[in-house]
Amino acid sequence: MFLTIRTTGTTERPATDLGFLLHKHPGKAQSFSTSHGRAHVFYPEASAECCTAALLLEVDPVALVRRSKEKGRGGAPDAALTQYVNDRPYAASSLLAVAMSTVFRSALRGQCTALPERAETPMPLRIEVPALPARGGPELVAKLFGPLGWTRVEARPVALDEQFPEWGDSRYVQLLLEGELRLSDALRQLYVLLPVLDDAKHYWVAPDEVDKLIRAGEGWLADHPERKLITSRYLSRRWSLTRQAAERLELVRLAEAEHLDVEDVDNAVDETTDTEERPVPLAEQRREAIVAALRAAGASRVLDLGCGQGRLVQALLKDVRFTEIVGVDVSVRALTVAARRLKLDRMGERQAGRVTLLQGALTYTDTRLKGYDAAVLSEVVEHLDLPRLPALVYAVFRSARPATVVVTTPNVEYNVRWETLPAGHVRHGDHRFEWTREEFRAWADEVAARHGYTVAYLPVGPDDPEVGPPTQMAVFTRTDEDGRTGSTCTENVPADNTRNTDNTRDTGRTGDDGSEKEAKAA
């Protein structure tokens, strides 16, 4: 999909100032990774009299199919076939809007330290989009862009097939906008109205989309005659979000009419007594779920295997029922950070007696880890190469053999809900794999059956009806009483599977406690 932005200028005010405003140098082509492919920015022409910037988005169709909800176009009516044939690589849509927000982030905000006065000044603009899906036809395009200050709004219908004119027009148009506007205003209008005209989004519409709409619509949306339609379509017709956006936009409209700030109009609640709940980060939800599972199991002596920087150890220390907590990690540096976080050097004698930090590799058996009530593998298994995973399973479930084992790992199916996660990428750079819910259950069921455990599955985070929770958790409970009788182990375990404290790369280090890329969404 393709978009061009053209402006004209003079010797005193050259058109190449467009490069400063977009923060992209006209003298070179640049590429950027986006959620569903790569975006390229280049300049077909760049002179003092005329400058054109082009944004080309190359969509990865395979990643699009794997990441799209309902295996189609984000819930569009023709979703059944679009996993095979679709317009996503060619027609401007929410994919292009997301690419704009990634590539032209500063320009959307109107920020330009080099030429701040230029960013605040209207400039002659000509914007062209060769292929734009318009559910509502050219008439709707005119209704949406006409009131926004453009002197020319042209939406030329694209024929279904030029060889068969009797078939009529498709739902696509060639969009041309001309007028004098601030560049930031023009970009923000496109950011909102491209997915509105397409009437579909390729990603899950979460509550934070209301904030995005309000920010992008600042200065033009509150008084737009088609505000209701824009709000409804942008928020995928989610009634609760649409109502919330409508209420906030009405406050904006009233504030502008009275020349007041929104805070001066919406002052019914004292901020000092505001009790609105803030979103809980996913890492914190995960720790709370793990602690709850350990409490339910009646554990008092707990191993945190792959403890990283000690956040879970810190949470366990707050509960007096956990009388002994051992954090284990292969990284000496991570253990040093954990000790500093826990303030072990200043901790009271009784409290310090409850916690121990050990350096060790989780893919080797270690007699120090035997005899504990519970072990936790929180965001650990995905850091191992798959051929090394059986060694960890043997070391934990067969050698250490705690009564309860809690395992959490990312649910790769949920990755589609994060707009900013590049296509085909895992959540953390050190993840060797990420499992679907079915893959995780198959692995856990086999481990439980092979080593004499039962297993239960619990969601961590919002349990999406389509793709499940962001984190999946399995709680293993040992079925034998003395720890000596479980099922016979038939896994291929390395002959040297004994304790080894060498700092090797494949030994189960986590290192990403809470650092997944969903920070704006979690």
N, C-alpha and C positions, 0 to 999 in steps of 0.2 A: 504494500500500500504506500501511497505517495502523497506528499503535500509540499507546496512551494509557497514561500513568502517573498514578495518582491517590493522594493521601495526605490524611489528616485531621490536625487539630491543635487547639490551644487558644489562648487569648489570650496565655498565657505562651510557648508554643512554637507559633507560627502555621504553618499548612500552607503558606503562601507561602514558607517557607524552601526549598521545593522549587526555586524559581527560583534561589536562591543555589547550591544543590548542582549544578544543571544548567548554571549560568552563562548562563542565558537569562531575561531580564526578563519577568515575567508581564504587564506592561503593553503589550507590543507583539509583533507577529508578525515573525519573522525568516526569511530565506531563505538557503540555502547551496548552492553548486555541488558536486555529487558526481560519481562516475565515470560514472554513467548517467542523470543528470537533476538535478532540483533538489529539495532537502529543505526543508520548511517546519516551523517550530516555533511553536506558538501555544498559548494557554491558554483552553479553553472556559469554565473557571471558576477563580476565584482569590480566595479569602477566607481569613480566619484559621482557619475551621472546615474548609474543603475546598478543595483545589487540584488541578487536573488539567492535565497537560502533554501535548500531542499532537504526534506526529511524523508528517508526511505526506510521502511520497516520490513525486514525479511522475517516472516513468520515460520517457525518450525512446525509443520503440520502434524508430525508424529507426537511432539510434546503437547500440542494443542488438544489432540484426541485424548491423551493420557490424563491431562490435567482438567479437562472441561467437565463440568457437572452434567449429569444425565447423558454423558457421552455425546453431547451435541453442542449447540450454540448458546449455552447458558439459559436453557429453558425456552428457546424460541419455538414457534409452531412447527418448523420443519426440522426439528432436532433429530428425528429418527434416521435420516440419511446423511446428515452432515458430518458424521465421523468418517465418511468415505469421500464425499464431494461437498465442498463448502466454499464460501466466498471470503473466508477469513484472511487468506494470504494477500488478497487483492483490494477488497473494499474497506474504506475507512470506517472505523468502529471504535468501541471502547479500547481495543488493542492499541490503536493509534493514539488515543487520548492518554493512555498510561505511558506510552513511549514519550509523548510530549512532556508529561510531568516528570519523567526521568531525565530526559535530555535537556529540556529548557526550564528546569526548576527555578532558577534565579530570575529568568525572564518572565515567568508566570507571576512571580511576586513583585515584578517591577523594580528589581534590585540591579543597580549598575554603578559600582564605585568609580569606574573610569569616567562615565558620562551621566551623572545623576540627573542633570537638567534635561538631557535628551530622553531619558526614560519616562519623565513626567510630561513630555510634550507630544501631542498628536503628530503623526507623520503619515505621509501618503503610503498606503498599503494596498497590495493586490495579492490576494490569497486564492490559490487554486487547489482543488481536490478532484482528481480525474474520475474517481469512482466512489460514490457515497450512497449507501443504502438509505432511502428516504421513505419510510412507512407513513404515507400521507401525501406523497408526491411533491412536485415543485411548489404547489400552493402552501404546504406546510413549511417548506424551506423559507419562503418569503415571509410567512407569519412570524417565524422564529428570529430571522436575522434582520428583517426590515426595520423593527423599532430600535435597533441597537446603534444607529448612526452611520450605517453603510449607505453610500450614495448609489451603489449598484449591487444588486443581489440577483444573480442569474443561476438558475438551476435547470440545466438542459437535460431532458430525459435521454436515457440510453436505450436504444432499441434492443429488444430481446435477441433479434438476429437481423442484421442489415440485409441479408439475402432474402429474408421473408418479412417485408414491412407490414404485411397483413397481420402478423402476430402481435403487433402493437409494441408498446414500451415496457421495459422492465421496471423494477422498483428502484433502479439506480439512476443517479443524476450526476452530471458534471457540475461541480460547484465553483462559482466565481464570485468573489467578494472584492469590492473596491471602495475606498473611502479613506478619510483621515481620522485615525484613532491612535490611542496609545498602544504600543505593541503588547503590553501586558493585558490590556482589556481584550484585544483581539484573540490572544492565546487562551485566555480564561473562558471566553465565549465558546471557542472551539472545543475546549476540554469538556465542557458541559453538554454542548448541543450535538456533538458527533454521536455519542451513545444514545442521546434522546431521539435523534432521527433514525438510527438503526433500531431503536426500541428493544435492545437486548444488551446484556453485559456478559463478558466472558468469565467473570469472577463473582464470588459470593458477595452479596450486598449486605454488609454488616452495619451496625449502628453508626460507626464512624464516618459512613458515607454522607450522613447529614452534615457533619462538620465540613467535609470536602465541598459539598454543594454550596454551603453558606459562604465559605471562603472564596470559591471560584466565582460565585454570583454577586460578590460585593460590588455595589455601584450600578447594577443593571437588572438583576433578577427580581428584586422586591417589587418593582413597578412594571414588570413586563406583563403585557396583556395575556400571554399564554403561560403565566407562572404555574398555574395548576397542572397543566399538561406536562410542562418541563419537569416539575417536581415529581409527579407520578411516574413518568417514564424513567427518569434518572435513578429513582429508588426502586425500580423494578416492580412498581405497584404494590409495594409492601405498605399496607394501610397505616400501621403504627408509625413507621418512619416518615411517611408522607405527611401525616398529621403533625408530627413533631417539627418537620421542616416548615410546614405552612405557618405554624404558630411563631416560629423564630423569624421567618421572613416578614410576617405582619408586624412584629416588633421593630424590625429594621425599617419598614416603610413608615411607621408612625414616627420613629426617631428622626428620619430624614425630613419628614414633613414639618416637624417642630424644630428642626435644626439642633437636635440634641444627640447625645451619645446613647447607644442602646442601653447601657447600664443605668442611665438616668430615667429611662422609661420603665425598664424591668427592675424596679427597686422594691418590690413587695416583700422580698425575703432578705434578711440581713445575712451577708456572707459569713459573718462570724458565727452564726448559728446554723449554717447550712449543714444538713446531715446527709446529703446525697452520697451514695456509695461510689467509691472509685473502683475501676476495674482491677482485679487481682492478677498480677503477672502469672503466666503459666508455670514458671519455675516454682513460685510460692505455692500454687495449687498442687503441684506435684509433691512437694515436700509435705504438705498437709495430708495428702492422700496416703503417702507412705507411713507417716506417723500414726494415722488412724488405723491402717492395716496392722501395724506392729502392736498397737494397743489391743485391737480385737483378738490378736493371736496370743495375748498375755505374755509377750516377750519382755525380758528385763535386761538380758545381755545381748547386745546387738553388734554385728559387724557391718560397717559401711564400706563395701568393696568398690574401689575406684572412687574414693571420697573427694578427689579434686581439691578444691580450696576450702572444704570443711563446712559448707553451708548446712548440709543435712546433720552433721555432727552437732553443729551449733543449735539447731532446732531440737534435737533429741536431748541435749543437756538441759533444756528448759523444763523438761518433764521428769520429775523425781522418780517415776516408776522405772525408768531406764537406769539401772544401777551401774552398768558397765558398757561403755561405748568404745569400739575400736575402729579407727579409720585407717584404711589401707590404700596406698596408691604407689605406682611404680615411679612417679615423678618426685624427686627430692624437693624440687622447687615448689611444686604444688603443696607438699606437706609443710614446707617452710611458711608459705602464705597462710595455710590453714592454722598453724600454730600462732601466727601473728593475729589472725582473725579471732581466734578463741582466747587470745591473751593468756596463754598457758603460763608465761613467766610471772604473771601477776595474779593468777587464779589461786583461791584458797585451797588449803591442803585437802579438805574433804571433797571439794568439787574437782580438783585436779586428779584425785584418785579414781574418778569415774571415767576418765577419758585417756586413751592411748592412741598415738599415731605411729603406724608401722610402714616401712618401705618394703614393698613386695610385689612380685609379678603374679597376676591372677591366673595365668595359664600354667602355673606350676603348683603342685601340692605343697602345702605348708602346714606343719603340725601345730603351729601357733594359732591356727584358725579353727581348730576342732573344739567341740563342746559348747558352742554358743546357741542361744535360743533362736536367733534369727540372723539372716544376712540380707543385705540390700544391694542390688545391682541396678543403680539408678542411672539411666542413660549411659550404659557401659557397653553392652553387647555389640552395638552398632559401630563401635570403634575398633573392633577386631576384624581381621580378614577372616572370611568364612571358613577356610581350612583350619584356623586356629580356635574356632569356637568350641569344637568338641573337647579341647584341652581345658578350657575354662569350665565347661559343664562338669567334666570329671573332677576337677579340683574343688568345685563348690558342692555339687550334689552327691559325689561319691566319697570324696576324701574328708572335707570339712563337715559335711552332712548336718547342717543346722535343722532344727525342727520346722522353721519357716524360712522361705526364701521369697523376697519381693523383687520383681524385675519390672522395670519400666523402660520403654523405648518409643521413639517417635512413630506415629501412624502416617505413613507416606501418603495415604489417600487424602489426608487433611491438608496437604501442601497446596492444593488448588485454592484454598481459602485465603492464602497470603499473596496479595497482588504483587508485592515487590520481590518475591522469591523467583530468580531466573529459571526459565524452563530447563528441566532436566537436572537441576541442581539439588543437592541434599541440603539439610538445614545447617549443617556445620561442616567446615572444610575437612575435618578428620574423619567424618563418617564413611565407613567402607560400604555400607548398604543401609537401606531403610525399608522396613517390612510393611506390607499391607496387613490388615487385621487377620485375613485368612492365613497368610504366611506365618505370622506371629503365633497364632493359635496352633497351627500344625507343628511348629517347632516346640512349643511349650507342652503340648499334649504328649509328644514323643519323649521329651525329657522326663516328664512326670511318670509316664508308664515304665520307662526304662530304669528309673532310680527309686521307685517306691514312694511317689508323692501323688497327691491329688492337686488339682489346679483350678483356681477360680479367676475370672477376668472382670476387671473393673475399669470404667472410663475415667480419665483425668482431664479436666477442662470441659468446655461445652460439648455435649454429645450431639453432633450434627446428625440429623435424620438421614442424610444422604451419604456422608463420608466418614461418620463416626467422630470420636474425640481426637484432639491433637496429640495426646499421649495415651498409649495403651499400657495397662498394668496387669501383670499376672501374679497371683499370690499362691505359692506352692506350700502345701502342708504335708509333712512326712507322715506316712501311714503306719510305719513300724514304731514301736515304743523305745527300743534300746539303741536304735541307730546302726545296728549291725546286720540287719536282715533285709534289706530292700531287694529289688529286682537285680538280676545279674547284669553287670555292665558289659556290653559287647562293642563299645566304641573303640576306634583306633586311637589310642593315647600314645604320645611319644615316649620312647623308652626312658628318656631323661626327664620325665615329668616329675621332677622333684624341685624343692624350693630353690629359687634362683633370684637374686636381687639385682642382677644386671639391668641397667636402664635400657632395655630394648624397646623397639617401637611397637611391637605387636603384643603387648602384655596387658592390655585391658585398661589403659588410662582413659579417663573421661576428659577432664579439662574444659568442659563446656557447660558447667552447671548454670543453667538459665541464660546462656548466651545465644540461643537459637535466633534465627532471623525474624521471628514474629514479634519483636520488641514493640512496634506501633500498633499490632493487632492484639498482643497478649497484655 
